[in-house]
Amino acid sequence: MIGIAGLFQVYALLLLPLFWKGEFSMRGFHFKSFLSSLLGLALVYWCAFAAFYFFGDMEGFTAPFRNFAEISLETPTFSASEWISIAGFALFFLTYMLSALGSHQNKVLTNITLRFFIFILFLLIVLQIIYWNRSNFILLPGLALLSFVIAYFYSTTVSKWAVRGFYVMTATLLAFYFIHYFPFLDKL
């Protein structure tokens, strides 16, 4: 699946080492599964290479892979609402990650899964910073995984402050939504 996604968005190939790390943390390393994932990836790209070769467009096949070399480390400029959203995301990220890692009530498989999600989230944030102006694809799986961690946190919480924090987070996210989709609110 990562190989097929890589045909449409080449940055999906950056998720392949994360997939292998997850497989290693869940079941341990098995050479057969590693080899079969490499074979599956090779088959997908072999078929794509054959199609591009048949139609005489080798430049079209190699062009997406050159995006990996175009790292963008320039400083992006943000509006005030974007800085607030970045600070809010960082606050939510740290709060939920620390609470997920600090819980000792979880079963072993739940702890392994949460640690793996947090590892992936951290790497996806780093990759998004590196490829800032090239793609927002890297951010999308991170948002999905963050929602899993947040949902788990609220399914196990017994604190009134955590429930109140959920309402604050929901109101903040709605405010960011309205500011983003109604730009005249950013001027207020």
mmCIF file of the C-alpha atoms, coordinates in Angstrom:
data_MODEL
# 
_entry.id   MODEL 
# 
loop_
_atom_site.group_PDB 
_atom_site.id 
_atom_site.type_symbol 
_atom_site.label_atom_id 
_atom_site.label_alt_id 
_atom_site.label_comp_id 
_atom_site.label_asym_id 
_atom_site.label_entity_id 
_atom_site.label_seq_id 
_atom_site.pdbx_PDB_ins_code 
_atom_site.Cartn_x 
_atom_site.Cartn_y 
_atom_site.Cartn_z 
_atom_site.occupancy 
_atom_site.B_iso_or_equiv 
_atom_site.pdbx_formal_charge 
_atom_site.auth_seq_id 
_atom_site.auth_comp_id 
_atom_site.auth_asym_id 
_atom_site.auth_atom_id 
_atom_site.pdbx_PDB_model_num 
ATOM 1   C CA . MET A 1 1   ? 0.000   0.000   0.000   1.00 0.00 ? 1   MET A CA 1 
ATOM 2   C CA . ILE A 1 2   ? 2.868   2.363   0.726   1.00 0.00 ? 2   ILE A CA 1 
ATOM 3   C CA . GLY A 1 3   ? 4.302   1.595   -2.716  1.00 0.00 ? 3   GLY A CA 1 
ATOM 4   C CA . ILE A 1 4   ? 1.007   2.360   -4.452  1.00 0.00 ? 4   ILE A CA 1 
ATOM 5   C CA . ALA A 1 5   ? 0.626   5.563   -2.434  1.00 0.00 ? 5   ALA A CA 1 
ATOM 6   C CA . GLY A 1 6   ? 4.195   6.440   -3.433  1.00 0.00 ? 6   GLY A CA 1 
ATOM 7   C CA . LEU A 1 7   ? 3.144   6.396   -7.086  1.00 0.00 ? 7   LEU A CA 1 
ATOM 8   C CA . PHE A 1 8   ? 0.754   9.272   -6.458  1.00 0.00 ? 8   PHE A CA 1 
ATOM 9   C CA . GLN A 1 9   ? 2.658   11.085  -3.688  1.00 0.00 ? 9   GLN A CA 1 
ATOM 10  C CA . VAL A 1 10  ? 6.352   10.205  -3.601  1.00 0.00 ? 10  VAL A CA 1 
ATOM 11  C CA . TYR A 1 11  ? 6.705   11.343  0.014   1.00 0.00 ? 11  TYR A CA 1 
ATOM 12  C CA . ALA A 1 12  ? 4.708   8.270   1.065   1.00 0.00 ? 12  ALA A CA 1 
ATOM 13  C CA . LEU A 1 13  ? 7.917   6.287   0.566   1.00 0.00 ? 13  LEU A CA 1 
ATOM 14  C CA . LEU A 1 14  ? 9.279   8.034   3.671   1.00 0.00 ? 14  LEU A CA 1 
ATOM 15  C CA . LEU A 1 15  ? 6.727   6.011   5.644   1.00 0.00 ? 15  LEU A CA 1 
ATOM 16  C CA . LEU A 1 16  ? 8.337   2.694   4.656   1.00 0.00 ? 16  LEU A CA 1 
ATOM 17  C CA . PRO A 1 17  ? 11.099  2.762   7.326   1.00 0.00 ? 17  PRO A CA 1 
ATOM 18  C CA . LEU A 1 18  ? 8.419   3.713   9.857   1.00 0.00 ? 18  LEU A CA 1 
ATOM 19  C CA . PHE A 1 19  ? 6.402   0.680   8.766   1.00 0.00 ? 19  PHE A CA 1 
ATOM 20  C CA . TRP A 1 20  ? 9.428   -1.564  9.320   1.00 0.00 ? 20  TRP A CA 1 
ATOM 21  C CA . LYS A 1 21  ? 10.046  0.020   12.730  1.00 0.00 ? 21  LYS A CA 1 
ATOM 22  C CA . GLY A 1 22  ? 6.430   -0.681  13.666  1.00 0.00 ? 22  GLY A CA 1 
ATOM 23  C CA . GLU A 1 23  ? 6.656   -4.260  12.512  1.00 0.00 ? 23  GLU A CA 1 
ATOM 24  C CA . PHE A 1 24  ? 9.828   -4.700  14.518  1.00 0.00 ? 24  PHE A CA 1 
ATOM 25  C CA . SER A 1 25  ? 8.236   -3.246  17.667  1.00 0.00 ? 25  SER A CA 1 
ATOM 26  C CA . MET A 1 26  ? 5.037   -5.301  17.323  1.00 0.00 ? 26  MET A CA 1 
ATOM 27  C CA . ARG A 1 27  ? 6.264   -8.749  16.259  1.00 0.00 ? 27  ARG A CA 1 
ATOM 28  C CA . GLY A 1 28  ? 9.997   -8.563  16.080  1.00 0.00 ? 28  GLY A CA 1 
ATOM 29  C CA . PHE A 1 29  ? 12.098  -8.607  12.948  1.00 0.00 ? 29  PHE A CA 1 
ATOM 30  C CA . HIS A 1 30  ? 11.341  -11.382 10.447  1.00 0.00 ? 30  HIS A CA 1 
ATOM 31  C CA . PHE A 1 31  ? 13.491  -11.546 7.347   1.00 0.00 ? 31  PHE A CA 1 
ATOM 32  C CA . LYS A 1 32  ? 10.672  -13.047 5.253   1.00 0.00 ? 32  LYS A CA 1 
ATOM 33  C CA . SER A 1 33  ? 8.285   -10.175 5.987   1.00 0.00 ? 33  SER A CA 1 
ATOM 34  C CA . PHE A 1 34  ? 11.016  -7.609  5.312   1.00 0.00 ? 34  PHE A CA 1 
ATOM 35  C CA . LEU A 1 35  ? 11.881  -9.317  2.022   1.00 0.00 ? 35  LEU A CA 1 
ATOM 36  C CA . SER A 1 36  ? 8.218   -9.582  1.001   1.00 0.00 ? 36  SER A CA 1 
ATOM 37  C CA . SER A 1 37  ? 7.654   -5.867  1.657   1.00 0.00 ? 37  SER A CA 1 
ATOM 38  C CA . LEU A 1 38  ? 10.690  -5.033  -0.480  1.00 0.00 ? 38  LEU A CA 1 
ATOM 39  C CA . LEU A 1 39  ? 9.428   -7.371  -3.204  1.00 0.00 ? 39  LEU A CA 1 
ATOM 40  C CA . GLY A 1 40  ? 5.960   -5.786  -3.098  1.00 0.00 ? 40  GLY A CA 1 
ATOM 41  C CA . LEU A 1 41  ? 7.474   -2.308  -3.389  1.00 0.00 ? 41  LEU A CA 1 
ATOM 42  C CA . ALA A 1 42  ? 9.745   -3.425  -6.224  1.00 0.00 ? 42  ALA A CA 1 
ATOM 43  C CA . LEU A 1 43  ? 6.813   -4.960  -8.130  1.00 0.00 ? 43  LEU A CA 1 
ATOM 44  C CA . VAL A 1 44  ? 4.791   -1.767  -7.921  1.00 0.00 ? 44  VAL A CA 1 
ATOM 45  C CA . TYR A 1 45  ? 7.658   0.358   -9.200  1.00 0.00 ? 45  TYR A CA 1 
ATOM 46  C CA . TRP A 1 46  ? 8.669   -2.222  -11.813 1.00 0.00 ? 46  TRP A CA 1 
ATOM 47  C CA . CYS A 1 47  ? 5.173   -2.031  -13.325 1.00 0.00 ? 47  CYS A CA 1 
ATOM 48  C CA . ALA A 1 48  ? 5.265   1.789   -13.211 1.00 0.00 ? 48  ALA A CA 1 
ATOM 49  C CA . PHE A 1 49  ? 8.740   1.792   -14.792 1.00 0.00 ? 49  PHE A CA 1 
ATOM 50  C CA . ALA A 1 50  ? 7.503   -0.535  -17.544 1.00 0.00 ? 50  ALA A CA 1 
ATOM 51  C CA . ALA A 1 51  ? 4.573   1.750   -18.327 1.00 0.00 ? 51  ALA A CA 1 
ATOM 52  C CA . PHE A 1 52  ? 6.769   4.874   -18.455 1.00 0.00 ? 52  PHE A CA 1 
ATOM 53  C CA . TYR A 1 53  ? 9.365   3.033   -20.557 1.00 0.00 ? 53  TYR A CA 1 
ATOM 54  C CA . PHE A 1 54  ? 6.695   1.759   -22.955 1.00 0.00 ? 54  PHE A CA 1 
ATOM 55  C CA . PHE A 1 55  ? 5.388   5.281   -23.529 1.00 0.00 ? 55  PHE A CA 1 
ATOM 56  C CA . GLY A 1 56  ? 8.911   6.761   -23.748 1.00 0.00 ? 56  GLY A CA 1 
ATOM 57  C CA . ASP A 1 57  ? 8.615   9.087   -20.735 1.00 0.00 ? 57  ASP A CA 1 
ATOM 58  C CA . MET A 1 58  ? 11.561  8.137   -18.499 1.00 0.00 ? 58  MET A CA 1 
ATOM 59  C CA . GLU A 1 59  ? 11.796  11.739  -17.329 1.00 0.00 ? 59  GLU A CA 1 
ATOM 60  C CA . GLY A 1 60  ? 8.271   11.424  -15.918 1.00 0.00 ? 60  GLY A CA 1 
ATOM 61  C CA . PHE A 1 61  ? 9.288   8.330   -13.940 1.00 0.00 ? 61  PHE A CA 1 
ATOM 62  C CA . THR A 1 62  ? 12.382  9.879   -12.352 1.00 0.00 ? 62  THR A CA 1 
ATOM 63  C CA . ALA A 1 63  ? 10.962  13.374  -11.708 1.00 0.00 ? 63  ALA A CA 1 
ATOM 64  C CA . PRO A 1 64  ? 9.130   12.581  -8.437  1.00 0.00 ? 64  PRO A CA 1 
ATOM 65  C CA . PHE A 1 65  ? 12.247  10.982  -6.926  1.00 0.00 ? 65  PHE A CA 1 
ATOM 66  C CA . ARG A 1 66  ? 14.191  14.213  -7.376  1.00 0.00 ? 66  ARG A CA 1 
ATOM 67  C CA . ASN A 1 67  ? 11.832  15.831  -4.850  1.00 0.00 ? 67  ASN A CA 1 
ATOM 68  C CA . PHE A 1 68  ? 13.680  14.023  -2.059  1.00 0.00 ? 68  PHE A CA 1 
ATOM 69  C CA . ALA A 1 69  ? 16.812  16.034  -2.845  1.00 0.00 ? 69  ALA A CA 1 
ATOM 70  C CA . GLU A 1 70  ? 14.970  19.363  -2.712  1.00 0.00 ? 70  GLU A CA 1 
ATOM 71  C CA . ILE A 1 71  ? 15.036  19.984  1.011   1.00 0.00 ? 71  ILE A CA 1 
ATOM 72  C CA . SER A 1 72  ? 13.585  23.331  2.043   1.00 0.00 ? 72  SER A CA 1 
ATOM 73  C CA . LEU A 1 73  ? 15.090  24.720  5.240   1.00 0.00 ? 73  LEU A CA 1 
ATOM 74  C CA . GLU A 1 74  ? 14.133  28.340  4.703   1.00 0.00 ? 74  GLU A CA 1 
ATOM 75  C CA . THR A 1 75  ? 12.187  30.084  7.420   1.00 0.00 ? 75  THR A CA 1 
ATOM 76  C CA . PRO A 1 76  ? 8.494   30.184  6.592   1.00 0.00 ? 76  PRO A CA 1 
ATOM 77  C CA . THR A 1 77  ? 6.485   33.323  7.349   1.00 0.00 ? 77  THR A CA 1 
ATOM 78  C CA . PHE A 1 78  ? 3.299   32.932  9.336   1.00 0.00 ? 78  PHE A CA 1 
ATOM 79  C CA . SER A 1 79  ? 0.399   35.171  10.243  1.00 0.00 ? 79  SER A CA 1 
ATOM 80  C CA . ALA A 1 80  ? -0.567  35.732  13.879  1.00 0.00 ? 80  ALA A CA 1 
ATOM 81  C CA . SER A 1 81  ? -3.318  33.100  13.752  1.00 0.00 ? 81  SER A CA 1 
ATOM 82  C CA . GLU A 1 82  ? -0.910  30.559  12.258  1.00 0.00 ? 82  GLU A CA 1 
ATOM 83  C CA . TRP A 1 83  ? 1.611   31.187  15.069  1.00 0.00 ? 83  TRP A CA 1 
ATOM 84  C CA . ILE A 1 84  ? -1.170  30.700  17.610  1.00 0.00 ? 84  ILE A CA 1 
ATOM 85  C CA . SER A 1 85  ? -2.219  27.463  15.915  1.00 0.00 ? 85  SER A CA 1 
ATOM 86  C CA . ILE A 1 86  ? 1.392   26.210  15.891  1.00 0.00 ? 86  ILE A CA 1 
ATOM 87  C CA . ALA A 1 87  ? 1.756   27.001  19.592  1.00 0.00 ? 87  ALA A CA 1 
ATOM 88  C CA . GLY A 1 88  ? -1.582  25.322  20.321  1.00 0.00 ? 88  GLY A CA 1 
ATOM 89  C CA . PHE A 1 89  ? -0.603  22.245  18.342  1.00 0.00 ? 89  PHE A CA 1 
ATOM 90  C CA . ALA A 1 90  ? 2.721   22.035  20.193  1.00 0.00 ? 90  ALA A CA 1 
ATOM 91  C CA . LEU A 1 91  ? 0.940   22.384  23.541  1.00 0.00 ? 91  LEU A CA 1 
ATOM 92  C CA . PHE A 1 92  ? -1.624  19.705  22.670  1.00 0.00 ? 92  PHE A CA 1 
ATOM 93  C CA . PHE A 1 93  ? 1.075   17.446  21.248  1.00 0.00 ? 93  PHE A CA 1 
ATOM 94  C CA . LEU A 1 94  ? 3.253   17.647  24.345  1.00 0.00 ? 94  LEU A CA 1 
ATOM 95  C CA . THR A 1 95  ? 0.308   17.295  26.729  1.00 0.00 ? 95  THR A CA 1 
ATOM 96  C CA . TYR A 1 96  ? -1.123  14.200  25.092  1.00 0.00 ? 96  TYR A CA 1 
ATOM 97  C CA . MET A 1 97  ? 2.218   12.557  24.403  1.00 0.00 ? 97  MET A CA 1 
ATOM 98  C CA . LEU A 1 98  ? 3.426   12.988  27.968  1.00 0.00 ? 98  LEU A CA 1 
ATOM 99  C CA . SER A 1 99  ? 0.119   11.758  29.383  1.00 0.00 ? 99  SER A CA 1 
ATOM 100 C CA . ALA A 1 100 ? 0.127   8.728   27.075  1.00 0.00 ? 100 ALA A CA 1 
ATOM 101 C CA . LEU A 1 101 ? 3.707   7.849   27.980  1.00 0.00 ? 101 LEU A CA 1 
ATOM 102 C CA . GLY A 1 102 ? 3.155   8.489   31.689  1.00 0.00 ? 102 GLY A CA 1 
ATOM 103 C CA . SER A 1 103 ? 0.185   6.164   32.119  1.00 0.00 ? 103 SER A CA 1 
ATOM 104 C CA . HIS A 1 104 ? 1.037   2.932   33.921  1.00 0.00 ? 104 HIS A CA 1 
ATOM 105 C CA . GLN A 1 105 ? -2.480  1.466   33.704  1.00 0.00 ? 105 GLN A CA 1 
ATOM 106 C CA . ASN A 1 106 ? -2.091  0.389   30.090  1.00 0.00 ? 106 ASN A CA 1 
ATOM 107 C CA . LYS A 1 107 ? -1.502  -3.133  28.958  1.00 0.00 ? 107 LYS A CA 1 
ATOM 108 C CA . VAL A 1 108 ? 1.786   -3.972  27.267  1.00 0.00 ? 108 VAL A CA 1 
ATOM 109 C CA . LEU A 1 109 ? 0.384   -3.961  23.708  1.00 0.00 ? 109 LEU A CA 1 
ATOM 110 C CA . THR A 1 110 ? -1.314  -0.603  24.319  1.00 0.00 ? 110 THR A CA 1 
ATOM 111 C CA . ASN A 1 111 ? 1.951   0.873   25.608  1.00 0.00 ? 111 ASN A CA 1 
ATOM 112 C CA . ILE A 1 112 ? 3.854   -0.459  22.601  1.00 0.00 ? 112 ILE A CA 1 
ATOM 113 C CA . THR A 1 113 ? 1.250   0.947   20.209  1.00 0.00 ? 113 THR A CA 1 
ATOM 114 C CA . LEU A 1 114 ? 1.184   4.366   21.888  1.00 0.00 ? 114 LEU A CA 1 
ATOM 115 C CA . ARG A 1 115 ? 4.974   4.601   21.943  1.00 0.00 ? 115 ARG A CA 1 
ATOM 116 C CA . PHE A 1 116 ? 5.072   3.686   18.262  1.00 0.00 ? 116 PHE A CA 1 
ATOM 117 C CA . PHE A 1 117 ? 2.426   6.321   17.435  1.00 0.00 ? 117 PHE A CA 1 
ATOM 118 C CA . ILE A 1 118 ? 4.407   8.937   19.330  1.00 0.00 ? 118 ILE A CA 1 
ATOM 119 C CA . PHE A 1 119 ? 7.590   7.917   17.524  1.00 0.00 ? 119 PHE A CA 1 
ATOM 120 C CA . ILE A 1 120 ? 5.817   8.245   14.162  1.00 0.00 ? 120 ILE A CA 1 
ATOM 121 C CA . LEU A 1 121 ? 4.312   11.610  15.118  1.00 0.00 ? 121 LEU A CA 1 
ATOM 122 C CA . PHE A 1 122 ? 7.697   12.981  16.096  1.00 0.00 ? 122 PHE A CA 1 
ATOM 123 C CA . LEU A 1 123 ? 9.300   11.811  12.849  1.00 0.00 ? 123 LEU A CA 1 
ATOM 124 C CA . LEU A 1 124 ? 6.422   13.124  10.735  1.00 0.00 ? 124 LEU A CA 1 
ATOM 125 C CA . ILE A 1 125 ? 6.774   16.555  12.340  1.00 0.00 ? 125 ILE A CA 1 
ATOM 126 C CA . VAL A 1 126 ? 10.512  16.527  11.589  1.00 0.00 ? 126 VAL A CA 1 
ATOM 127 C CA . LEU A 1 127 ? 9.867   15.465  7.972   1.00 0.00 ? 127 LEU A CA 1 
ATOM 128 C CA . GLN A 1 128 ? 7.205   18.161  7.584   1.00 0.00 ? 128 GLN A CA 1 
ATOM 129 C CA . ILE A 1 129 ? 9.700   20.780  8.755   1.00 0.00 ? 129 ILE A CA 1 
ATOM 130 C CA . ILE A 1 130 ? 12.348  19.484  6.324   1.00 0.00 ? 130 ILE A CA 1 
ATOM 131 C CA . TYR A 1 131 ? 9.998   19.378  3.312   1.00 0.00 ? 131 TYR A CA 1 
ATOM 132 C CA . TRP A 1 132 ? 8.014   22.459  4.370   1.00 0.00 ? 132 TRP A CA 1 
ATOM 133 C CA . ASN A 1 133 ? 7.310   24.052  0.987   1.00 0.00 ? 133 ASN A CA 1 
ATOM 134 C CA . ARG A 1 134 ? 7.139   20.817  -1.014  1.00 0.00 ? 134 ARG A CA 1 
ATOM 135 C CA . SER A 1 135 ? 4.154   18.952  0.403   1.00 0.00 ? 135 SER A CA 1 
ATOM 136 C CA . ASN A 1 136 ? 1.595   18.846  3.192   1.00 0.00 ? 136 ASN A CA 1 
ATOM 137 C CA . PHE A 1 137 ? 1.147   15.100  2.678   1.00 0.00 ? 137 PHE A CA 1 
ATOM 138 C CA . ILE A 1 138 ? 3.467   14.295  5.580   1.00 0.00 ? 138 ILE A CA 1 
ATOM 139 C CA . LEU A 1 139 ? 1.274   16.258  7.981   1.00 0.00 ? 139 LEU A CA 1 
ATOM 140 C CA . LEU A 1 140 ? -1.916  14.365  7.128   1.00 0.00 ? 140 LEU A CA 1 
ATOM 141 C CA . PRO A 1 141 ? -0.965  10.933  8.562   1.00 0.00 ? 141 PRO A CA 1 
ATOM 142 C CA . GLY A 1 142 ? 0.343   12.764  11.623  1.00 0.00 ? 142 GLY A CA 1 
ATOM 143 C CA . LEU A 1 143 ? -3.014  14.397  12.222  1.00 0.00 ? 143 LEU A CA 1 
ATOM 144 C CA . ALA A 1 144 ? -4.759  11.031  11.930  1.00 0.00 ? 144 ALA A CA 1 
ATOM 145 C CA . LEU A 1 145 ? -2.372  9.409   14.416  1.00 0.00 ? 145 LEU A CA 1 
ATOM 146 C CA . LEU A 1 146 ? -2.671  12.346  16.796  1.00 0.00 ? 146 LEU A CA 1 
ATOM 147 C CA . SER A 1 147 ? -6.431  11.865  16.806  1.00 0.00 ? 147 SER A CA 1 
ATOM 148 C CA . PHE A 1 148 ? -5.914  8.227   17.904  1.00 0.00 ? 148 PHE A CA 1 
ATOM 149 C CA . VAL A 1 149 ? -3.718  9.315   20.806  1.00 0.00 ? 149 VAL A CA 1 
ATOM 150 C CA . ILE A 1 150 ? -6.170  12.044  21.839  1.00 0.00 ? 150 ILE A CA 1 
ATOM 151 C CA . ALA A 1 151 ? -9.121  9.635   21.618  1.00 0.00 ? 151 ALA A CA 1 
ATOM 152 C CA . TYR A 1 152 ? -7.264  7.121   23.771  1.00 0.00 ? 152 TYR A CA 1 
ATOM 153 C CA . PHE A 1 153 ? -6.401  9.800   26.326  1.00 0.00 ? 153 PHE A CA 1 
ATOM 154 C CA . TYR A 1 154 ? -10.025 10.884  26.674  1.00 0.00 ? 154 TYR A CA 1 
ATOM 155 C CA . SER A 1 155 ? -11.294 7.305   26.842  1.00 0.00 ? 155 SER A CA 1 
ATOM 156 C CA . THR A 1 156 ? -9.132  6.607   29.906  1.00 0.00 ? 156 THR A CA 1 
ATOM 157 C CA . THR A 1 157 ? -9.205  9.933   31.730  1.00 0.00 ? 157 THR A CA 1 
ATOM 158 C CA . VAL A 1 158 ? -10.923 10.347  35.079  1.00 0.00 ? 158 VAL A CA 1 
ATOM 159 C CA . SER A 1 159 ? -9.797  13.894  35.776  1.00 0.00 ? 159 SER A CA 1 
ATOM 160 C CA . LYS A 1 160 ? -12.220 16.819  35.642  1.00 0.00 ? 160 LYS A CA 1 
ATOM 161 C CA . TRP A 1 161 ? -9.392  19.045  34.403  1.00 0.00 ? 161 TRP A CA 1 
ATOM 162 C CA . ALA A 1 162 ? -8.834  16.754  31.451  1.00 0.00 ? 162 ALA A CA 1 
ATOM 163 C CA . VAL A 1 163 ? -12.509 16.939  30.525  1.00 0.00 ? 163 VAL A CA 1 
ATOM 164 C CA . ARG A 1 164 ? -12.429 20.724  30.828  1.00 0.00 ? 164 ARG A CA 1 
ATOM 165 C CA . GLY A 1 165 ? -9.281  20.719  28.715  1.00 0.00 ? 165 GLY A CA 1 
ATOM 166 C CA . PHE A 1 166 ? -11.216 18.836  26.042  1.00 0.00 ? 166 PHE A CA 1 
ATOM 167 C CA . TYR A 1 167 ? -13.764 21.658  25.881  1.00 0.00 ? 167 TYR A CA 1 
ATOM 168 C CA . VAL A 1 168 ? -10.993 24.263  25.698  1.00 0.00 ? 168 VAL A CA 1 
ATOM 169 C CA . MET A 1 169 ? -9.284  22.278  22.917  1.00 0.00 ? 169 MET A CA 1 
ATOM 170 C CA . THR A 1 170 ? -12.543 21.927  20.976  1.00 0.00 ? 170 THR A CA 1 
ATOM 171 C CA . ALA A 1 171 ? -13.277 25.660  21.258  1.00 0.00 ? 171 ALA A CA 1 
ATOM 172 C CA . THR A 1 172 ? -9.713  26.492  20.183  1.00 0.00 ? 172 THR A CA 1 
ATOM 173 C CA . LEU A 1 173 ? -9.881  24.183  17.162  1.00 0.00 ? 173 LEU A CA 1 
ATOM 174 C CA . LEU A 1 174 ? -13.239 25.674  16.150  1.00 0.00 ? 174 LEU A CA 1 
ATOM 175 C CA . ALA A 1 175 ? -11.735 29.158  16.421  1.00 0.00 ? 175 ALA A CA 1 
ATOM 176 C CA . PHE A 1 176 ? -8.832  28.126  14.158  1.00 0.00 ? 176 PHE A CA 1 
ATOM 177 C CA . TYR A 1 177 ? -11.303 26.605  11.734  1.00 0.00 ? 177 TYR A CA 1 
ATOM 178 C CA . PHE A 1 178 ? -13.345 29.809  11.528  1.00 0.00 ? 178 PHE A CA 1 
ATOM 179 C CA . ILE A 1 179 ? -10.244 31.994  11.206  1.00 0.00 ? 179 ILE A CA 1 
ATOM 180 C CA . HIS A 1 180 ? -8.932  29.815  8.388   1.00 0.00 ? 180 HIS A CA 1 
ATOM 181 C CA . TYR A 1 181 ? -12.160 29.657  6.423   1.00 0.00 ? 181 TYR A CA 1 
ATOM 182 C CA . PHE A 1 182 ? -13.284 33.205  7.154   1.00 0.00 ? 182 PHE A CA 1 
ATOM 183 C CA . PRO A 1 183 ? -10.130 35.305  6.582   1.00 0.00 ? 183 PRO A CA 1 
ATOM 184 C CA . PHE A 1 184 ? -11.725 38.563  7.685   1.00 0.00 ? 184 PHE A CA 1 
ATOM 185 C CA . LEU A 1 185 ? -11.662 37.200  11.280  1.00 0.00 ? 185 LEU A CA 1 
ATOM 186 C CA . ASP A 1 186 ? -7.845  37.151  11.172  1.00 0.00 ? 186 ASP A CA 1 
ATOM 187 C CA . LYS A 1 187 ? -7.850  40.972  11.117  1.00 0.00 ? 187 LYS A CA 1 
ATOM 188 C CA . LEU A 1 188 ? -9.707  41.220  14.437  1.00 0.00 ? 188 LEU A CA 1 
# 
